[in-house]
Amino acid sequence: AVTHRDIANDSNISLSSLTHHFGSLEEILLGAFHQIYEHAQRESRAGLPDRMTIAQFTSSVLPEILRNSQARGHEAVAMDEIILATSRNEETRPISLGLMATIGRTSTSILQSMQRENEMDRLDGQILRFVLTGLTEQSSRLPDSERDAWMLTNCGLFLEHYL
């Protein structure tokens, strides 16, 4: 129910400026998502090495990702679930493509730092995110004491095959 006028008023900018830069509410939404994920990428990319091996990733970076994911709980996989749900509905499919285009930057950066022969792009980053989400779901069936080791091993196997 939000309109261009509502956004212009809340942002203290003229309606004509807003509609000149954003022709549709979807463009505004994608712009907002882009800003949120640019910020998240800068924060999450900090501290990652420019080049790393799969072993370095699974021994140092992935355990930290898993700790953060466990601390955030379901919120950690919520965006992936939203993208999957919207992609399966004909009416919301265009939104899912926009969402997918704005996320996965950190995952892409991780893959790029491990790249071997092929150039990694955002689709590759999304694939890594979905694989990690799937592995997390599978590992939830294991005893707590076995989860992290299982995740590290299986993520390493995926990356060896994928890269």
WOVENDA-V44927 format. One record per backbone hydrogen bond with DSSP energy under -0.5 kcal/mol. NH is the residue of the N-H (numbers start at 1). CO is the residue of the C=O. E is the energy in kcal/mol with one decimal. If there is no record, write none. Layout:
nh=NH co=CO e=E
nh=NH co=CO e=E
This chain:
nh=7 co=3 e=-2.1
nh=8 co=4 e=-2.9
nh=9 co=5 e=-2.7
nh=10 co=6 e=-2.6
nh=11 co=7 e=-1.9
nh=12 co=8 e=-0.7
nh=12 co=9 e=-0.9
nh=13 co=8 e=-2.1
nh=18 co=14 e=-2.1
nh=19 co=15 e=-2.8
nh=20 co=16 e=-1.7
nh=21 co=17 e=-1.9
nh=22 co=18 e=-2.7
nh=28 co=24 e=-1.4
nh=29 co=25 e=-2.6
nh=30 co=26 e=-2.9
nh=31 co=27 e=-2.3
nh=32 co=28 e=-2.5
nh=33 co=29 e=-2.7
nh=34 co=30 e=-2.6
nh=35 co=31 e=-2.2
nh=36 co=32 e=-2.4
nh=37 co=33 e=-2.7
nh=38 co=34 e=-2.2
nh=39 co=35 e=-2.0
nh=40 co=36 e=-2.2
nh=41 co=37 e=-2.5
nh=42 co=38 e=-2.2
nh=43 co=39 e=-2.1
nh=44 co=40 e=-2.8
nh=45 co=41 e=-2.6
nh=46 co=42 e=-1.0
nh=48 co=45 e=-2.2
nh=52 co=113 e=-2.1
nh=57 co=53 e=-2.2
nh=58 co=54 e=-2.9
nh=59 co=55 e=-1.7
nh=60 co=56 e=-2.0
nh=61 co=56 e=-0.9
nh=62 co=57 e=-3.4
nh=64 co=60 e=-0.8
nh=65 co=61 e=-2.1
nh=66 co=62 e=-2.8
nh=67 co=63 e=-2.2
nh=68 co=64 e=-2.4
nh=69 co=65 e=-2.7
nh=70 co=66 e=-2.7
nh=71 co=67 e=-2.0
nh=72 co=68 e=-1.8
nh=73 co=69 e=-1.3
nh=75 co=72 e=-1.2
nh=76 co=73 e=-1.8
nh=77 co=74 e=-1.5
nh=78 co=74 e=-0.8
nh=78 co=75 e=-0.5
nh=79 co=75 e=-0.5
nh=81 co=77 e=-2.1
nh=82 co=78 e=-2.4
nh=83 co=79 e=-2.5
nh=84 co=80 e=-2.5
nh=85 co=81 e=-2.6
nh=86 co=82 e=-2.8
nh=87 co=83 e=-2.2
nh=88 co=84 e=-1.0
nh=88 co=85 e=-0.6
nh=89 co=86 e=-1.0
nh=90 co=88 e=-0.5
nh=92 co=89 e=-0.6
nh=93 co=89 e=-1.3
nh=95 co=92 e=-0.6
nh=96 co=92 e=-1.8
nh=97 co=93 e=-1.9
nh=98 co=94 e=-1.7
nh=99 co=95 e=-2.8
nh=100 co=96 e=-2.7
nh=101 co=97 e=-1.8
nh=102 co=98 e=-1.0
nh=102 co=99 e=-0.8
nh=103 co=99 e=-0.9
nh=103 co=100 e=-0.5
nh=108 co=104 e=-2.5
nh=109 co=105 e=-2.6
nh=110 co=106 e=-2.5
nh=111 co=107 e=-2.4
nh=112 co=108 e=-2.8
nh=113 co=109 e=-1.9
nh=114 co=110 e=-0.8
nh=114 co=111 e=-0.8
nh=115 co=111 e=-0.8
nh=125 co=121 e=-1.8
nh=126 co=122 e=-2.6
nh=127 co=123 e=-2.4
nh=128 co=124 e=-2.4
nh=129 co=125 e=-2.2
nh=130 co=126 e=-2.8
nh=131 co=127 e=-2.7
nh=132 co=128 e=-2.7
nh=133 co=129 e=-2.3
nh=134 co=130 e=-2.6
nh=135 co=131 e=-3.1
nh=136 co=132 e=-2.4
nh=137 co=133 e=-2.2
nh=138 co=134 e=-2.5
nh=139 co=135 e=-2.8
nh=140 co=136 e=-1.1
nh=141 co=138 e=-1.4
nh=142 co=139 e=-2.0
nh=146 co=143 e=-2.2
nh=147 co=143 e=-1.0
nh=147 co=144 e=-0.6
nh=148 co=144 e=-0.6
nh=150 co=146 e=-2.1
nh=151 co=147 e=-2.9
nh=152 co=148 e=-2.7
nh=153 co=149 e=-2.4
nh=154 co=150 e=-2.6
nh=155 co=151 e=-2.7
nh=156 co=152 e=-2.1
nh=157 co=153 e=-2.2
nh=158 co=154 e=-2.2
nh=159 co=155 e=-2.7
nh=160 co=156 e=-2.5
nh=161 co=157 e=-1.9
nh=162 co=158 e=-3.2
nh=163 co=159 e=-2.9
